[in-house]
Amino acid sequence: MGNPEVASRVLDNLFKSKINLVGIISNEPKRIGRGSKKNHTPVGKYAINNSLNLITASSLEDQKFIDKISSLDPDLFIVVAYKILPKVILDIPSIGSINLHASLLPKYRGASPIQFAIMNGDKKTGVTTFLIDEKVDHGKIILQKEFDISKDDNYGSIIDKVVKVGSKILIDSIAGVRIGKNILSQNQDNATFAPKIAKKMYQIKWQDSAEKNFNKIRAFSPFPGAYSYFQNKRIKIFKVIVLSGSVNKSDKAIITIKKNRVIVNCADKRLELLVVQSEGKSKMDAIEWARGKNINTGDKFCDS
């Protein structure tokens, strides 16, 4: 069960491991744009392209859908980036339902564990497989695997690690639960949360520290992109580096053009912009953007 690209990549590894996949469940296809044909989710497309048994659902409580997946007589449901499963669904598989979660539970329960780990400047994160119960990301842990978050990592590179490491422990977890391998209850006192990202969280605040903005930019790169405004136009910023040396707090958001470099003041230090994207344009080097906009030292980013 899954929808997005990361789930389809994990599915690919499961498929190649020769696990007996009796059904693939994903959202119904949607039309994108006026008059366009319906588009399947990445998981749906993968299932179709590999002749797997795709079952789409608009509601997990639809009786026809419930009857259809019950008829498959599944041992396990494997869930990666899907929906919260109601009890009527959880009761179907004979062994249970395994979820792959992109954090070291009980840390960062919720929809956005990778983004919060990067935004908070964590040096490590990982993946967890657990048996799903009726509470979100609450069930007993099967396996966990930790890995590093480097300064060069962003959301995209951490997704790559989640797919690689997560697929391995997911395959091991399937084998483990079938033979009754020991599982552990989560320490509920240590639970932290990573809820769905609100759009306003994408905006860069130049009055924040350079490190905080650096982490925010990494957390939303390569998608959807942290942003600011210049001359009332939104500009997305995908890659920066933090420069040494302090700045005057009153100079925040001021731009400096220096030797083909674009530098912006934050509350404490400066960020050098490397890769940006103007509205309606492709990603480009920051200096190309600055030249195209005739930006000069002393110009400023604004709040809107």
ABEGO torsion letter per residue (X at the ends): XBABAAAAAAAAAAAAAGBBBABBBBBBBBBBEBGBBBBBBAAAAAAAAAGBBBBBBABAABAAAAAAAAAAGBABBBBBGBBBBBAAAAAABAAEBBBBBBBBOABGBEABAAAAAAAAGBABBEBBBBBBBABBGABBBABBBBBBBBAABBAAAAAAAAAAAAAAAAAAAAAAAAAGBBBBBBBAAABBBBBBBBAAAABBBAABBAAAAAAAAAAAOAOAEBBBBBGGBBBBBABBBBBBEBBBAAABGBBBBBGGBBBBBBAABBBBBABBBBBGBBBBBAAAAAAAAGBBBGBBBBAX
